[in-house]
Amino acid sequence: MFYEIDQFNPSLSKVCQAGRKVSCQAVLNSVGAHFCGVSWSVWGSSYFGGILLTLVTVPSVDLGYLTVLSYISLFSTVYPVYSVIYQKYVVKQWCPLCLSVQVILVLIVILFFIGGFYNVRLSEVDFSYTWTYAVSVMLTFGVMYILFNLIKKSKIGEFFFYAYQLMKRDSVIFKAMLDKQESNMLPIGNLGITLGNPNGKIHLVKVCNPFCKACAESHRVLEKLLDLNPNLCLQMVFTTTSDINDGRLNVVSHFLCLRSSMSQEELRNALDVWYLSENMTYELFDKLYPVKKECLFKYAEEINEMRIWTEDMKVENTPTFYINGKLVPDIYSIDDIKCNLLD
């Protein structure tokens, strides 16, 4: 059951693929690995679970119950015979985990034989205990069947999610995905703020909103990326309008004023304060980094050009990223971009 639930587990894989004739997957995925549409793993777990549940619920386990259990165990040896024949002649592969269960079933019968339980005449056996065991098995089966399917789906989902994440962080796949994108980015000139190496081979354009939470989260990652990749040129273009009632206008105008009066390091620190500080307001930011009021109106034309550019590019969400003129597919997060640009 553990293998069926988590067949991608490396520890189980070592046991289940130990040789050319050893393959748990081949056996457990075959037609004969199911009975009435249910995996033998569930039937087996219900068998052992029924025994355990009966031992727990029966007030006192007497000779009668153990005798009934001994005969049930004897009948269950049909399964080991079937399983061994099926693995040897039909699948022609061996499942070590399955064989270990068969060994346990046979050992239980041997123990009952040594204990002399098969010397008791059937006429002397109280088979009323059979109903107790049957109810225990049915209850266990219901629980095991539901849990088995839920956990199996969850594990498969985890595996494919992990594989999906690995695929997104494969630089070869990332480059191939990027190459398939159309080079339709309009000329951007020197709009916005440029950080990093202006002559870098990687031109990353980030379209952002000064009040966008996702933009703030991506800013933290991009700051690290700028320090780690000397070939990166980051250009930040902002979505705003020239409307005086647009709260973004003052912030973006302030950024542009700081751009003209600060070194790149100072500007990066100011942007960190805006994006990474909790409960930051424009009033507080203005006190920390004051600029002349007339400067706020100096960049109206550039702000209008950014608005036109983002509208022409049909930017709907922020942040949106372009690398060397090509739109980064939506499936890639900023962490994925960072991993691929560092590879």
DOVEXPA-501228 format. One record per residue (C-alpha): residue in three letters; y, x, z. Coordinates in steps of 0.02 Angstrom, whole numbers, plus 50000, padded with zeros to 5 digits. Each point is the difference from the previous one (the first is absolute). Example, Ala and Ser with C-alpha at 12.3 -4.5 7.8 and 13.67 -1.06 7.14 Angstrom:
<nodes>
ALA497755061550390SER501725006949967
</nodes>
This chain:
<nodes>
MET500005000050000PHE501195014250041TYR499785007249826GLU500294983349914ILE501584997450102ASP500665017749978GLN499055008049857PHE501475011649965ASN499825008350170PRO499675018549967SER498815001950148LEU498904985749940SER500095006449821LYS499255016750054VAL498494990950073CYS499844987649858GLN500165012649858ALA498985014250072GLY498925002649845ARG499644995149821LYS498844986050055VAL501104994350144SER501314986549971CYS500434986450125GLN501214992849874ALA498644997549869VAL498874991250125LEU501314989450089ASN500854994649840SER498374994849916VAL499414982149979GLY498615002150129ALA501255004950135HIS500434981650024PHE499014984950056CYS500694982649965GLY501625008249947VAL500215008950167SER499825018750026TRP498455005850092SER501225009450113VAL500624983350067TRP498244993350020GLY499475015750093SER501524999850114SER499654981750038TYR498195004350043PHE500485013650124GLY501524990350061GLY498904984850034ILE498865010550109LEU501475007050097LEU500834983050021THR498384992250062LEU499745014050126VAL501764997250065THR499934980950007VAL498234997150065PRO500094999550192SER498425010250023VAL499025008549864ASP498174996650035LEU498375004749915GLY500044984349894TYR501635004549915LEU499475017949969THR498374994149926VAL500924988449880LEU501165014249956SER498525011549968TYR499284988049870ILE501704997549919SER500145019049988LEU498265000849924PHE500474987549864SER501605009949966THR498975015149943VAL499844991249833TYR501775005649964PRO499715018950021VAL498514998749880TYR501064990649873SER501475011950020VAL498995015949977ILE499104993149846TYR501634993749927GLN500905016750025LYS498555010349931TYR499494989849848VAL501494989149953VAL501605009350043LYS499135016950004GLN501295006050124TRP499915001750189CYS501224993450127PRO499905010450161LEU500944986950101CYS498814986349942LEU498485010550039SER500655003550176VAL500064981250031GLN498224998149935VAL499435013650120ILE500824990850146LEU499114983749951VAL498325008949994LEU500325009150164ILE500374983550088VAL498314993249943ILE499135016050058LEU500814998550172PHE499434981950015PHE498255005449947ILE499975013850131GLY500594987250129GLY498514989049960PHE501004984849946TYR498874997049850ASN498494998050115VAL500704983350058ARG499204985149914LEU501184989549893SER499394984350091GLU500695007550161VAL501725003849928ASP501464988550044PHE500864998349832SER501444990050075TYR500925016650011THR500015000249810TRP501374986850000THR501075010450117TYR499815014849884ALA500314989449844VAL501634993250070SER500545017750049VAL499625006449824MET500974985749919LEU501525003150110THR499915018649969PHE499784997249813GLY501564989249990VAL501065012850092MET499285015049906TYR500194991749830ILE501844996150029LEU500405017050078PHE499045009449866ASN500974992149858LEU501695001450086ILE499785018350047LYS499265004549831LYS501474992549907SER501205008650118LYS499165017049975ILE499974998249812GLY501834995050004GLU500405015450105PHE499085011449879PHE500884993449846PHE501685000550089TYR499685018250045ALA499465003949821TYR501554990949936GLN501115010650112LEU499155016049940MET500244994649820LYS501864997050027ARG500185017450073ASP499115008749858SER501365009449908VAL499054999549834ILE499864980950007PHE501814998750058LYS500605010249853ALA498944989949879MET500694983750070LEU501775006749988ASP499735006049821LYS499494982449949GLN501674993150059GLU501364997949869SER501445012450005ASN501284986150004MET501155006150138LEU501804998949943PRO501135015450014ILE500545001550180GLY501205014749996ASN500635005150171LEU500014982750076GLY499694998850186ILE499475014650110THR498985014849941LEU499025010350127GLY498815014549986ASN499925011549850PRO501144993449861ASN499015010649875GLY498304995050069LYS498574995649883ILE499694983750091HIS501414987449985LEU499674986050124VAL501184985149992LYS500014988450149VAL500864983249981CYS500404994150174ASN500974988150108PRO500935006750154PHE499344985450103CYS498215000449936LYS498705003850134ALA498745006449873CYS501355011549930ALA500285007050174GLU498135003250022SER499905008649832HIS501535010550043ARG499065008350143VAL498595005049882LEU501195006049864GLU500925011050124LYS498375009250037LEU499595000749815LEU501675008249962ASP499605013750125LEU498245002749934ASN500294999449813PRO501345011949933ASN499804992849824LEU500554982650051CYS501654992249948LEU500274983650091GLN501324988249932MET500434984750104VAL500764985149910PHE500584985250102THR499944981449967THR501684992450041THR501434990749920SER501895001750000ASP500174983950098ILE500985003350161ASN498874987550089ASP498465010249956GLY499545009550160ARG499205013949896LEU501645004449916ASN500835008950148VAL498425009650044VAL499685006349822SER501855004249977HIS499925009750164PHE498485009649939LEU500915004949841CYS501535005750099LEU498895010950108ARG499175007049844SER501675007049941SER500465007850167MET498355006250072SER498735013449963GLN498274994049950GLU499305003850173GLU501404990450085LEU499784985449882ARG498134999550034ASN500344999550187ALA501234985649976LEU498734990249897ASP498695003350134VAL501154992750130TRP500274984349896TYR498214997049948LEU499035006450149SER501064994150147GLU499564983650083ASN501344986550005MET501195010149892THR501544990349944TYR501335004749874GLU501345000050136LEU499025012850102PHE499615010449846ASP501845000149954LYS500445006950172LEU498685013749984TYR500505004749822PRO501784994149971VAL500775000049826LYS501714995349935LYS500124981449962GLU500725003149828CYS498435010049958LEU498964984250015PHE500854993049845LYS499895016149902TYR498214997249941ALA500144981849943GLU499635004949820GLU498455009950046ILE499374985950109ASN500224988049855GLU499045012049887MET498575000550126ARG499994981050004ILE499924999149810TRP498645013349994THR498884991250128GLU500254983349912ASP499605007449829MET498465008350074LYS499534983050075VAL499715007250172GLU499364985750107ASN499405008850156THR500555014750103PRO499525013650012THR499525002649819PHE499525017349940TYR500085009049833ILE499265017249969ASN500655009549850GLY500604984049920LYS498424989850030LEU499794985650120VAL498775003650140PRO498684986050001ASP500134987750145ILE498305004850069TYR500705016850058SER500845000550170ILE501255013350049ASP498615009250094ASP498955000049842ILE501475006949901LYS500255013650130CYS498175005349994ASN500005000949810LEU501625009549989LEU499375012950124ASP498355002849911
</nodes>
